[in-house]
Amino acid sequence: MCQAIPGEVLAITPNSQPLVGRVDFRGMVREICLDCVPDVAIGEFVIVHAGFAISKMDKEEAKKTLELFDILDSAS
């Protein structure tokens, strides 16, 4: 099973092809393709699957989702 995970956009590389940015997943920062969300801004949250941001996400919804991941993680 694959999961898409919310992360916060920390930086966007200007004029890159493909469009890429650095996204923070609770302290783990990765370079992510942002081509599917070209209007994303620094500080916004995105849903990431397999290295690609597939949509933007509201900050409050991202927090709720991450809290649910914590609950699932503690149950295992």
Backbone as numpy.savetxt, mean C-alpha at the origin, in Angstrom:
# Nx Ny Nz CAx CAy CAz Cx Cy Cz
-3.55 -18.88 -0.94 -4.39 -17.70 -0.94 -3.50 -16.46 -0.94
-3.87 -15.48 -1.72 -3.13 -14.22 -1.79 -3.95 -13.12 -1.14
-3.26 -12.20 -0.49 -3.93 -11.07 0.13 -3.35 -9.77 -0.39
-4.22 -8.81 -0.58 -3.77 -7.45 -0.88 -3.66 -6.73 0.46
-2.62 -5.93 0.62 -2.31 -5.33 1.92 -2.24 -3.81 1.78
-2.83 -3.07 2.74 -2.73 -1.62 2.69 -1.36 -1.12 3.13
-0.91 -0.06 2.49 0.35 0.58 2.86 0.27 2.07 2.57
1.12 2.83 3.25 1.14 4.28 3.09 2.24 4.70 2.12
1.88 5.53 1.16 2.85 6.02 0.18 3.76 7.05 0.85
5.06 6.76 0.86 6.05 7.65 1.47 6.71 8.56 0.45
6.90 8.05 -0.76 7.60 8.81 -1.81 7.16 8.30 -3.17
7.22 9.18 -4.15 6.91 8.83 -5.53 8.08 9.27 -6.38
8.58 8.37 -7.23 9.70 8.70 -8.10 9.16 9.46 -9.32
9.51 10.74 -9.45 8.97 11.52 -10.57 9.49 11.03 -11.91
8.61 11.09 -12.90 8.94 10.75 -14.29 9.45 9.33 -14.48
9.13 8.42 -13.57 9.58 7.03 -13.75 8.61 6.28 -14.64
9.13 5.34 -15.38 8.32 4.45 -16.23 8.73 3.02 -15.94
7.91 2.20 -15.31 6.58 2.55 -14.80 6.67 3.48 -13.60
5.52 4.06 -13.24 5.45 4.93 -12.08 5.68 4.09 -10.83
6.65 4.45 -10.02 6.96 3.70 -8.81 7.03 4.63 -7.61
6.85 4.04 -6.45 6.96 4.79 -5.21 7.37 3.87 -4.08
7.72 4.48 -2.96 8.09 3.72 -1.77 6.87 3.69 -0.86
6.48 2.48 -0.45 5.28 2.29 0.35 5.66 1.60 1.65
5.11 2.12 2.75 5.40 1.61 4.09 4.30 0.65 4.53
4.72 -0.57 4.84 3.83 -1.59 5.39 4.24 -1.82 6.84
3.83 -0.92 7.73 4.15 -1.02 9.15 5.64 -1.19 9.42
6.42 -0.33 8.83 7.86 -0.36 9.07 8.67 -1.07 8.00
8.02 -1.86 7.17 8.71 -2.51 6.06 8.42 -1.69 4.80
9.44 -1.06 4.26 9.26 -0.17 3.10 9.70 -0.90 1.84
8.84 -0.85 0.83 9.12 -1.52 -0.43 8.85 -0.58 -1.59
9.55 -0.80 -2.71 9.27 -0.07 -3.94 8.13 -0.78 -4.64
7.09 -0.01 -4.98 5.84 -0.56 -5.52 5.50 0.15 -6.82
4.94 -0.58 -7.77 4.45 0.01 -9.01 3.13 0.73 -8.73
3.05 1.99 -9.14 1.87 2.82 -8.91 1.10 3.12 -10.19
1.38 2.42 -11.27 0.73 2.72 -12.55 -0.80 2.65 -12.50
-1.35 1.78 -11.67 -2.82 1.64 -11.60 -3.48 2.75 -10.79
-2.67 3.53 -10.06 -3.19 4.64 -9.26 -2.34 5.89 -9.53
-2.33 6.38 -10.77 -1.42 7.47 -11.14 -1.68 8.79 -10.41
-2.88 8.95 -9.83 -3.21 10.19 -9.13 -2.93 10.12 -7.63
-2.28 9.05 -7.16 -2.00 8.89 -5.74 -1.00 9.95 -5.27
-1.14 10.36 -4.01 -0.25 11.38 -3.44 0.48 10.81 -2.22
1.59 11.42 -1.90 2.33 11.02 -0.70 1.42 11.19 0.51
1.43 10.18 1.39 0.59 10.19 2.58 -0.71 9.43 2.42
-1.09 9.12 1.18 -2.30 8.34 0.96 -1.99 6.85 1.12
-3.05 6.08 1.33 -2.91 4.63 1.45 -3.34 3.96 0.16
-2.65 2.88 -0.17 -2.98 2.08 -1.34 -3.09 0.62 -0.93
-3.85 -0.14 -1.72 -3.93 -1.59 -1.56 -2.93 -2.18 -2.52
-2.04 -3.03 -2.01 -0.95 -3.58 -2.82 -1.08 -5.10 -2.91
-0.96 -5.60 -4.13 -0.94 -7.04 -4.37 0.20 -7.34 -5.34
1.07 -8.23 -4.93 2.18 -8.70 -5.78 3.03 -7.56 -6.33
3.25 -6.53 -5.50 4.12 -5.43 -5.91 3.45 -4.32 -6.69
2.13 -4.42 -6.87 1.38 -3.41 -7.62 0.31 -2.79 -6.74
0.28 -1.46 -6.67 -0.83 -0.78 -6.00 -2.03 -0.89 -6.93
-3.10 -1.50 -6.44 -4.26 -1.75 -7.30 -5.40 -0.77 -7.07
-5.38 -0.07 -5.92 -6.38 0.97 -5.67 -5.95 1.81 -4.48
-6.58 2.98 -4.36 -6.36 3.82 -3.18 -7.33 3.38 -2.09
-6.97 3.70 -0.83 -7.81 3.32 0.30 -7.84 4.47 1.30
-9.00 4.71 1.86 -9.17 5.71 2.90 -8.32 5.34 4.13
-7.74 6.34 4.78 -6.84 6.11 5.92 -7.54 5.33 7.04
-8.77 5.70 7.37 -9.50 5.00 8.44 -9.78 3.55 8.07
-10.14 3.32 6.83 -10.39 1.95 6.37 -9.10 1.13 6.40
-7.98 1.76 6.06 -6.69 1.07 6.12 -6.37 0.67 7.56
-6.61 1.57 8.52 -6.36 1.26 9.93 -7.21 0.08 10.37
-8.49 0.08 10.01 -9.38 -1.03 10.38 -8.89 -2.34 9.79
-8.48 -2.30 8.54 -7.99 -3.51 7.87 -6.73 -4.04 8.56
-5.81 -3.15 8.90 -4.58 -3.57 9.57 -4.88 -4.14 10.96
-5.87 -3.58 11.65 -6.27 -4.13 12.95 -6.82 -5.54 12.79
-7.58 -5.78 11.73 -8.09 -7.13 11.47 -6.96 -8.10 11.18
-5.95 -7.65 10.43 -4.78 -8.50 10.19 -4.09 -8.86 11.51
-4.02 -7.90 12.45 -3.43 -8.17 13.76 -4.20 -9.25 14.50
-5.52 -9.16 14.45 -6.36 -10.16 15.11 -6.13 -11.54 14.50
-6.11 -11.61 13.18 -5.87 -12.89 12.51 -4.49 -13.44 12.84
-3.50 -12.55 12.89 -2.13 -12.98 13.19 -2.02 -13.52 14.61
-2.70 -12.89 15.57 -2.62 -13.34 16.95 -3.37 -14.65 17.17
-4.30 -14.97 16.29 -5.07 -16.21 16.42 -4.30 -17.42 15.90
-3.24 -17.18 15.14 -2.51 -18.32 14.56 -1.37 -18.79 15.43
